[in-house]
Amino acid sequence: MELNYYSDFAVRLVNTEQPRRGEDTLTSVEAVRDLFGPNRAAARRATEADVTRLRGVRARLRAVFTAASEGDEARAVDLLNALLMEFPASPQISGHDYLDDKGRPRWHMHLADHPANATAGYAATACMGLAFHLTELGVDRLGICQADPCRNAYLDTSTNRSRRYCSDRCATRANVAAYRARKRLENSGRTAEKSQTNNAPGLR
């Protein structure tokens, strides 16, 4: 499994919260376990303490995405480096579950899972994956959705680095809002022009 795959761990964690809506789904041990996806072995170590711990990591990861989306590359890198130092990962070469047509292992990089607790394991995985994504594709590939009030994090994989929204739904909503705003502006302009015409000398 390529390490870039693990960058999605960071996105999943950050998006458990919708700050502008006051929504937070990271409220229980079960919610923590759901974050791990099919990796149930690591998830089984989760306790109530991991809810609070992961919320702290979440806030720091959101700061990385926010700095990147604002064009502050140095700050984004500094914030992510601090997380990498606090939650070190253990990359190893693995061949499990992947065989070529001759039955030989397809060797790939895998993050070994020997953390002190569930939060440490999840954070190390998320941060390492995000670091590989950032260094291979660029800091500007990390974004925060521009559709108000959504502030979801996303990873831009578009060919022209043009993504601004976390989903097609948010893109559509933002485009509709922009269209309506333009129409209101046009209508208000026509109304003002009509008022000036009616009040012009000689038309009363």
N, C-alpha and C positions, 0 to 999 in steps of 0.2 A: 504494500500500500504506500503510495507516495505521500510524503509529509505535507504537501499542499492540501491534501484531503482534510487534514485536521484543522485548517483555518475555519472550517464551518462550525467547529466547536465554539469559537469565539463569537461568531454571529448569533448562534443559537442562544448563548448565555446573555449577550447584550439585549437581545430582543424579547427576553422574558419580562421586560419592563417597558411601559409606554408612559414616560414621564409627563408629557403634556396632557395625557388623558387621566393621569393618576391611577394607572393600572399596573398591577404586578402579579405575575403568575408563579413567581418563585416563592411559594409560601409554605411548602411542606417537604418532608423527606421524599415523598412520592414524586414531587415535581423535580427534585434533584435527580432522582433515579431516571426520570424520563429524559433528562438532558443527555445522558450517556448513550441513549439509543440501544442498539443491540448488544453493547458491551456490558452485559448484566453482571459479570464478575466484579468489575470495578464499582458498579452501582450498588452492590450489596453492602459495601462498607459505609454508605451514607448514613448520617445521623442528623438529628435536629440541629446540631452545631454547624453542619455544613450549609444550612440555609443561610445563616448569617455570614459565614465565611465567603460563600459564593456571591452574595450580594456585594460584598466589599470588592471582590475581584471584578464583578460586573461593572461597577462604577469606574474602576480604573481602565478596563477595556473600552468602555464607552468614551472615555477621555482620549484614548488612542485614536479611535475612529473620528471623533470630533476634530481633533487637531489635524488629522490628515485631510478631512473634508474642507477645512478652513485654509488649507495650503501651508500649514506650519509643519513641514516635514521633520525638522530637527526635533521639535517637541514630541511629535508622534513616536519617533525612534527612541528618544530618551525615556518616554513613558513605558514603551514596550520592553526596552532593555532592563528597566528596573523590575518589571514583572518576571522577565527571564532569569534574572539573578535570584529572585525570591523563590521562584518555582522552577528549578532546573529539571530538564527532561533527560531521559536515558535512551538515545536512539540506538537501535540494534538492527543487524541484518536478519531478516526473517524469510522463510520460504513456505510458511504454513498456508494451506488452502489454495495455493496457486501453483498449478502444474502445467508444463508446456506439453506439446503433442507427443513427447517421448517419455512423459511421466516424471520429468525432472522438476525440481522446485524452481519457480521463477523468483529469484532473489530480489528483495525490495527492502526499503527502510521501514522500520516499525518502531513506535515509541513504547519502550518497555514500561510496564505498569507496576512499580514497586513503591508507591508513595506512602506517607504516614497516614493520610486520610483521603477521603473522596475529593475534597476540594483541591488538595495539592496535586492529585492525579489529573483532575479535569483541567486545572489552571495550566499545568505544565504542557498538557496536550494542546490546549487552545492557543497558548502563547507561542509555542514552537511552530505550530501550523501557520499562525498569522505571520510570524517572522519570515518563514520561507516564502509565503505569498508576497509579502512586502518586498523582500530583497530580489525575488525573481521577476515580479511584474511591476513594481513601483509603488511608492507610498500613495500616489493619487488613485490607486485602485481600491482604496478603502474609503467608503463613503457613508454619509448619513442621509436618509431619505429627505428630499426637499418638499414633499407634499405635506402641507400642514393639516392636521396636527401630528401626523406620523413622524417619528424620529427613529425609525428602525435603521440598524446598521446593515450594510450590504458589501459584497465584494464585486467590483466591476470586472467582468470578464468580456466585455464588448471589444470588438476589434479596434474601434476608434476612440476608446476611453471617454465615451460620451454619456455614460449612464448617470442619472441624477435621482432615480427613484428605486425603492426596494422591490417593486413589483409592477406588473402591467396595470393592476388595479389602481395603484397610487399614481402612476403616470397618467392614466385616463382621467382620474379625478382632478389632478392638477391642470391638465389641458382644458377640461370643461370649465374649471374655475377661472382660468386665464381668459378663455373665450367670453365668458359672461362678464368679466371685468371690463374687457375691451368694448363690449356692446353697451354697458352702462356708461362708459366714458363717451362713446360716440353719441348716445342718446342725450346725455347731459350737454354735449357740445351743440347738438342740433337745437335743443331747447333754449340754450343761451343765445344762439344765433337768431332764432325766431323772435325771442324777446327783444333783442336789440333792433331787429327790423321793425317790429311793431311800435317801438318807442322812438323810431327815427322821425325827425321833423318832416312835416308834410304828409305823414301817414295817419294822423289823428283826425 
